[in-house]
Amino acid sequence: MTGSLQRLGDGAQAEHEQAGVRLARRDERILDTEVHLEAAAPEPAAAPRREDRRLLQLPHAEDVAPERPAFLLAARRDGQLHVVHREELERGRRGLGHSRHASEAPGRRLSGVDDDLLALRDACDRSLTGHGEWRPETLLATIPRDTAPDRYGSGGVVAELEAEVAGLLGLPAAVYLPSGVMAQQVALRVHADHRGRHTVVCHPDSHLLAHEEQALERLHGTVLRPAGQRARLLLRADLDAVAERPAALLVELPQRDLGGQLPPWDDVVEQAAWARQRDAAAHLDGARLWEAAAGYGRSPAEVAAPFDTVYVSFYKGIGALAGCCLAGPDDVVAEVREWRRRLGGTLFGLWPGAASALTCLRRRLPLMPAYLERAHEVADAVRDLPGVTVVPDPPQTPMLHLLLRTTPERFAAAARRLAEDGLWTWAQASITTDPGAVRVELPVGDATLALGLGEIRAAIAALAG
Ligand SMILES: Cc1ncc(COP(=O)(O)O)c(C=O)c1O
């Protein structure tokens, strides 16, 4: 990567300058950044691939590049957003008679929640969370033009990604799958088949219990057994309550629903040892393993070491297109490949997701310590605000949760006002058991680095108000 502009802490400065990242001053606001990506394979021509990462997209006719979408949003002085056909912009005809309100535009029915809010998001020039890269053209730019395609998951960039991820995790093999839901179900099924047992022990808030429609039970005849308590991390001592010999222990690092908390490292090692002593597999839900590695100050391979199998995701902290890898011993990974086929996951071409993953992994894995440092800075900037609680405080990984003393309705109205001013925060907040408080998740990424801390503080104050 060359020429990108990031705001990093002083400590991380030398390291990132070495990586070709120009540093912004703490008070410098980044509006227009360009990233020139190094090729996964040698560049065929002299022209470098260029990813346009301008967050501001209020187009003027002369700005509209040919590859841009047919319809674009234009904000008017009255604060209303209008969808305008690109040809109109190119002709410089942006009068009311030639535009439509955002909600009338084709293809706007994205969530069914609030289409106007999504239209507002598209027009925002700043984002508080993650990398702020939800636009298809930005994500497609993470696929190098000279990508070597796979055929049904074999060869090409898919094989290259699998080898790179196995190496990063220090495990013998890895297989690419379209989703973490598929990857983990299959890995746990294979562990259960090998052992002739059917129980998987996990935290009560495991993704498999909360968000996968009982897939393990209904598709694979395997039962999830929650251990420990929902409101805190699973610890080795909680496993003493489990008398039966399970097929596997499933550990999530970090625990997403607890704001990205991490158990003490020694406890993680002891949990895995508990599983091994019972001839159960130790499986890591590493959807955010890259973030956990930064939090522990350990390499991804060190975090993976206590586990038999590890799932890692590429579209969360890494910011690529959807997709993941499942890594582990050769025989387990070979069986997971067979199950990927059986379940319809071995698409004719898996290369778009894999190529995007490789680009973004190489770009963002080295930035995880900087994202973590910014998570600390965000916590420092907002913890004294009335009605704001940071969870965990201080953050342990490059993400945090905020509990805000407000109602979902007041929160949504404030988020909309911020979006109208060009700052995207959240579409909505989660309710909590306290009717007077809502919760939001703040994954820290490029967009969070690019915002000034003053603006972050003001936004959170407005949302909590
Ligand atoms: C902790 C955790 N595990 C697993 C998954 C599933 O990943 P995917 O969306 O790739 O199926 C998610 C997705 O959010 C997650 O947060």
The ligand as an ORCA input file, in Angstrom:
! r2SCAN-3c Opt
* xyz 0 1
  C     -19.021    -13.984     16.286
  C     -19.561    -14.358     14.930
  N     -19.484    -15.622     14.510
  C     -19.963    -15.989     13.315
  C     -20.551    -15.091     12.464
  C     -21.099    -15.553     11.138
  O     -20.404    -15.020     10.039
  P     -21.048    -14.915      8.579
  O     -21.845    -13.660      8.539
  O     -19.856    -14.887      7.668
  O     -21.898    -16.116      8.344
  C     -20.657    -13.759     12.862
  C     -21.289    -12.760     11.995
  O     -21.578    -11.645     12.376
  C     -20.148    -13.375     14.134
  O     -20.236    -12.117     14.575
*
